[in-house]
Every structure is written in C-alpha cells, then in structure tokens.
Amino acid sequence: MVKPVKIGVKDKGAEKGADDKQKVVRHHEFQMNKTFGQHLLKNPLIIDAIVDKSQLKSTDTVLEIGPGTGNLTMKLLESCKKVIAVEVDPRMAAELQKRVATTPYASHLEIILGDFLKVDLPYFDVCVANVPYQISSPLTFKLLAHRPVFRTAVLMFQKEFALRLAASPGDSLYCRLSVNTQLLSKVTHLMKVGKNNFLPPPKVESAVVKIQPFNPPPPINFIEWDGLIKLCFSRKNKTLPAIFKVNSVIEMLNQNYKTYCALEGKMDTDGTEESMKDKVIQVLEKNNFSDFRSAKMDINEFLRID
C-alpha cells in the first residue's frame, strides 16, 4: 500500500517557479498536473457504462491505469475480486487510498506507485482505464505485449486515436497503428465521450474502445512486421510497387538482408541492389500485388508479403 501524503493547496510542487505553475490547474484541494494528463472522469453515467461494457467477473483481477481520485476505481471494486491501480502521482495515490480505507473494499485494492511505462505489470484479467492521452500508443503496445495474455481491455483515449485503432481498410484514418493493433487484437469502438464529462475538461473529445488480444498471439516477429508496415504506410495511397521500387527503399532492404545473412551465418550469394530489386518484383508479381495500396489492404493481405 502507499504511505499517505499531505494533500493541500500549498503543495510544494506548485512553488518551483513559473514553468511549473503553468503545468497545473487547481481543482478543490488538488492541482491537476498537465504533465501527467490529469483529467478526472466525473460523469457517473459514463463510469457505469465503462464498467458495464467491461463485463467483469467476481473473480477478476482488474488493472487500472491512472486512477486519479478513484471515481472509476470505486465502481470497479464493486464488481471484481481485486483492483491493481498504477498511479504516477503520489498525491492521487494517497487520496485514493484514503477514500478506500473506510470501505469494505480496502483489502481489495493494491496501488503501484510509478510510471506505467516503467513498472513491471503483475497478472491481471481485465484492464480498465481513462488513459493519459500522451502515452496512448506505448501504453497500448505494452499491454498487448504482456504475458500471460489478458482477456480484455476497455480504454478511454483521445477520440481520433481511438478511431485510428478501430479503423478499417479504406477508412481515412486507417494507418500503421490500425494494422499493428489489429494484428494482435480485435478492436471495437464502444462510445464517444464529450469534454464536459471531465474535470478539468480536456481540449479534445474522447472515445472508449474494447481491445481483445488474440490468444495465442500470432507467431510473428513484431519488430520485423512493424518495419514492413512502417514502410508500406510511408505513402499509403501509392501502389506497393511504387513504394518498394524506390532506390532508397531497395538500398535499405539490401542492407537489412546483408545484416540478416551475417547474423544467421548464411552466404549472401548476390548482395547487389539490382538483385534485391529483382527479388522485390518477384514477390509482388507472385502475390498479384501490382495494384494494391496499403490504405486498402487488410491484415491477411499484408501477411502475404513474404
């Protein structure tokens, strides 16, 4: 558990100078720290909807990221066995602990004080969170890389980020993020959430998505896959031949192939760029990719690029 700390308007963190003062917004006895992306979800109807869509079981361990003062946490505790809350702000952690201490759920809450991107995550069944928007992408892929695979995550993101996660081939927001996330999970857009449901209101609209990881995950080297997808979406509306026949791309692929041969102890029988261009053309023609554009390709079509 987290040791309580004194919380008040004279918090020393606000007295470090003009730069620090510009990063916080006063809210009752708290100072909302913009560095941490602190916007408290205040609408109980939205909170109830998020918990309901999480489909929690009484035996579940739930991971919550950035619980703040615990508006969502309290509802989660009513529906599951245990909540593990990861909070970077000691003041918020102390307030949450104090809020739960006098309830029947005191022993059902564990608080991990630290940066979510740096802490080791314990086992959990479900993740539910109002995500700090500035870490949305690394947070999503840290969750998807977690083992053992969790059942589901219901997450609040900035609206455009959420729509990108769930975008389908041909949508204007379909991108590298869409493909990488959907390779590893099923993503469903659940609902939009307006700014006025938060205190203080953020500058952007929000949305909630459900992420259900594939179990088992696909047997793919994700680093190599991401390199391919990054290349494909460098000019997503161009045909694949137009992307892969560019001299700079051929040169990069050739260097990567030489590195691969060296690491695997294989002979590079013909490491010329002209040879690499021939190999690229062969792959594209073999799979009938002449007219394919990344913006309209689905996961299975990307998997055929081998």
Secondary structure, 3 states (H helix, E strand, C coil): CCCCCCCCCCCHHHHCCHHHHCCEEEECCEEEEHHHCCCEECCHHHHHHHHHHHCCCCCCEEEEECCCCCHHHHHHHCCCCEEEEEECCHHHHHHHHHHHHCCCCHHHEEEEECCCCCCCCCCCCEEEEECCHHHHHHHHHHHHHCCCCCCEEEEEEEHHHHHHHHCCCCCCCCCHHHHHHHHHEEEEEEEEECHHHEECCCCCCEEEEEEEECCCCCCCCHHHHHHHHHHHHHHCCCEHHHHHCCHHHHHHHHHHHHHHHHHHCCCCCCCCHHHHHHHHHHHHHHCCCCCCEHHHCCHHHHHCCC
